[in-house]
């Protein structure tokens, strides 16, 4: 049946949105539409270099 997988997908999306709302609050935003590129970060150096997203890892000097 399609009903069970559809409900599981709905649950996944609803949980994801709730977590995104928590992240928005932690970043000081009242709504999801207030996220900015500066709110993003990655621990993968290659991803940061390729995308321009801030790198949050350790840089060895």
CNS distance restraints for C-alpha pairs under 8 A (distance, minus, plus):
assign (resid   1 and name CA) (resid   5 and name CA) 7.86 0.50 0.50
assign (resid   2 and name CA) (resid   6 and name CA) 5.97 0.50 0.50
assign (resid   3 and name CA) (resid   7 and name CA) 6.10 0.50 0.50
assign (resid   4 and name CA) (resid   8 and name CA) 6.21 0.50 0.50
assign (resid   5 and name CA) (resid   9 and name CA) 6.13 0.50 0.50
assign (resid   6 and name CA) (resid  10 and name CA) 6.18 0.50 0.50
assign (resid   7 and name CA) (resid  11 and name CA) 6.13 0.50 0.50
assign (resid   8 and name CA) (resid  12 and name CA) 6.17 0.50 0.50
assign (resid   9 and name CA) (resid  13 and name CA) 6.25 0.50 0.50
assign (resid  10 and name CA) (resid  14 and name CA) 6.12 0.50 0.50
assign (resid  11 and name CA) (resid  15 and name CA) 6.04 0.50 0.50
assign (resid  12 and name CA) (resid  16 and name CA) 6.07 0.50 0.50
assign (resid  13 and name CA) (resid  17 and name CA) 6.19 0.50 0.50
assign (resid  14 and name CA) (resid  18 and name CA) 6.29 0.50 0.50
assign (resid  15 and name CA) (resid  19 and name CA) 6.27 0.50 0.50
assign (resid  16 and name CA) (resid  20 and name CA) 6.17 0.50 0.50
assign (resid  17 and name CA) (resid  21 and name CA) 6.21 0.50 0.50
assign (resid  18 and name CA) (resid  22 and name CA) 6.44 0.50 0.50
assign (resid  19 and name CA) (resid  23 and name CA) 6.27 0.50 0.50
assign (resid  20 and name CA) (resid  24 and name CA) 6.14 0.50 0.50
assign (resid  20 and name CA) (resid  32 and name CA) 7.20 0.50 0.50
assign (resid  21 and name CA) (resid  25 and name CA) 6.37 0.50 0.50
assign (resid  21 and name CA) (resid  31 and name CA) 7.15 0.50 0.50
assign (resid  21 and name CA) (resid  32 and name CA) 6.32 0.50 0.50
assign (resid  22 and name CA) (resid  26 and name CA) 6.28 0.50 0.50
assign (resid  23 and name CA) (resid  27 and name CA) 6.18 0.50 0.50
assign (resid  24 and name CA) (resid  28 and name CA) 6.34 0.50 0.50
assign (resid  24 and name CA) (resid  29 and name CA) 5.03 0.50 0.50
assign (resid  24 and name CA) (resid  30 and name CA) 6.71 0.50 0.50
assign (resid  24 and name CA) (resid  31 and name CA) 6.56 0.50 0.50
assign (resid  24 and name CA) (resid  32 and name CA) 5.94 0.50 0.50
assign (resid  24 and name CA) (resid  34 and name CA) 7.79 0.50 0.50
assign (resid  24 and name CA) (resid  35 and name CA) 6.90 0.50 0.50
assign (resid  25 and name CA) (resid  29 and name CA) 5.09 0.50 0.50
assign (resid  25 and name CA) (resid  30 and name CA) 6.10 0.50 0.50
assign (resid  25 and name CA) (resid  31 and name CA) 7.88 0.50 0.50
assign (resid  27 and name CA) (resid  39 and name CA) 6.98 0.50 0.50
assign (resid  29 and name CA) (resid  34 and name CA) 5.98 0.50 0.50
assign (resid  29 and name CA) (resid  35 and name CA) 7.17 0.50 0.50
assign (resid  30 and name CA) (resid  34 and name CA) 7.33 0.50 0.50
assign (resid  31 and name CA) (resid  35 and name CA) 7.90 0.50 0.50
assign (resid  35 and name CA) (resid  39 and name CA) 6.44 0.50 0.50
assign (resid  36 and name CA) (resid  40 and name CA) 7.52 0.50 0.50
assign (resid  37 and name CA) (resid  53 and name CA) 7.35 0.50 0.50
assign (resid  38 and name CA) (resid  53 and name CA) 7.69 0.50 0.50
assign (resid  38 and name CA) (resid  54 and name CA) 7.42 0.50 0.50
assign (resid  40 and name CA) (resid  53 and name CA) 6.25 0.50 0.50
assign (resid  40 and name CA) (resid  54 and name CA) 6.63 0.50 0.50
assign (resid  41 and name CA) (resid  48 and name CA) 7.80 0.50 0.50
assign (resid  41 and name CA) (resid  53 and name CA) 5.69 0.50 0.50
assign (resid  41 and name CA) (resid  54 and name CA) 4.71 0.50 0.50
assign (resid  41 and name CA) (resid  55 and name CA) 5.73 0.50 0.50
assign (resid  41 and name CA) (resid  56 and name CA) 6.10 0.50 0.50
assign (resid  42 and name CA) (resid  47 and name CA) 7.16 0.50 0.50
assign (resid  42 and name CA) (resid  48 and name CA) 6.33 0.50 0.50
assign (resid  42 and name CA) (resid  53 and name CA) 6.78 0.50 0.50
assign (resid  42 and name CA) (resid  54 and name CA) 6.34 0.50 0.50
assign (resid  42 and name CA) (resid  55 and name CA) 5.21 0.50 0.50
assign (resid  42 and name CA) (resid  56 and name CA) 5.70 0.50 0.50
assign (resid  42 and name CA) (resid  57 and name CA) 7.53 0.50 0.50
assign (resid  43 and name CA) (resid  48 and name CA) 7.85 0.50 0.50
assign (resid  43 and name CA) (resid  55 and name CA) 5.84 0.50 0.50
assign (resid  43 and name CA) (resid  56 and name CA) 5.09 0.50 0.50
assign (resid  43 and name CA) (resid  57 and name CA) 4.85 0.50 0.50
assign (resid  44 and name CA) (resid  48 and name CA) 6.33 0.50 0.50
assign (resid  44 and name CA) (resid  55 and name CA) 7.04 0.50 0.50
assign (resid  44 and name CA) (resid  57 and name CA) 7.13 0.50 0.50
assign (resid  45 and name CA) (resid  49 and name CA) 6.17 0.50 0.50
assign (resid  45 and name CA) (resid  55 and name CA) 6.26 0.50 0.50
assign (resid  45 and name CA) (resid  57 and name CA) 7.24 0.50 0.50
assign (resid  46 and name CA) (resid  50 and name CA) 6.10 0.50 0.50
assign (resid  47 and name CA) (resid  51 and name CA) 5.92 0.50 0.50
assign (resid  47 and name CA) (resid  52 and name CA) 7.92 0.50 0.50
assign (resid  47 and name CA) (resid  53 and name CA) 7.50 0.50 0.50
assign (resid  48 and name CA) (resid  52 and name CA) 5.31 0.50 0.50
assign (resid  48 and name CA) (resid  53 and name CA) 4.82 0.50 0.50
assign (resid  48 and name CA) (resid  54 and name CA) 5.93 0.50 0.50
assign (resid  48 and name CA) (resid  55 and name CA) 5.42 0.50 0.50
assign (resid  49 and name CA) (resid  53 and name CA) 7.41 0.50 0.50
